[in-house]
Amino acid sequence: MPTDAADSRVEIRTLQSGDEGLVVAASHLFDGPADPEATRRFLADERHHLLVAYIDGRAAGFVSGVEMTHPDKGTEMLLYELAVDEPHRNAGLGRALVARLRDVAAERGCYGMWVLTDDDNGAALAAYTAAGGIRRGMHVMLDWTF
């Protein structure tokens, strides 16, 4: 049964340097196992944010964000990735994680936050719009793989 994000058993924690073990424990939420060196580097950088939602002490979802600064624009937050464990989907946990990252971005002086997702990813679109995201136009993403 899904757990509502307002449930008192839900705790959203911001992981920091020294929390590498918590990232490993949440690896079931990632696309693959956490790489120890990448995890250490991510958590050591104050511009990188990893928020993990716990339900009854077990990682149930996460959102990651990266602050990006440009000379003529200032600093904005890129919502890099969002994931919610299957049993807890469609209960507002994704929305709560995105809203918390939005709050972190505002507290850190970012002028905005943005995310890319696939047009057919209904769950992501629902979470992002429920947390106040506004769809703006048609975009094309190109990537390079090394």
Buried (B, 14 or more C-beta within 10 A) or exposed (E): EBBBBEBEEBEBBEBBEEBBEBBEBBEEBBEEEBEEEEBBEBBEEEEBBBBBBBBEEEBBBBBBBBBBEEEEEEBBBBBBBBBBBEEBBEBBBBBBBBBBBBEBBEEBEBEEBBBEBEEEEEEBBEBBEBBEBEEEEEEEEEEEEE
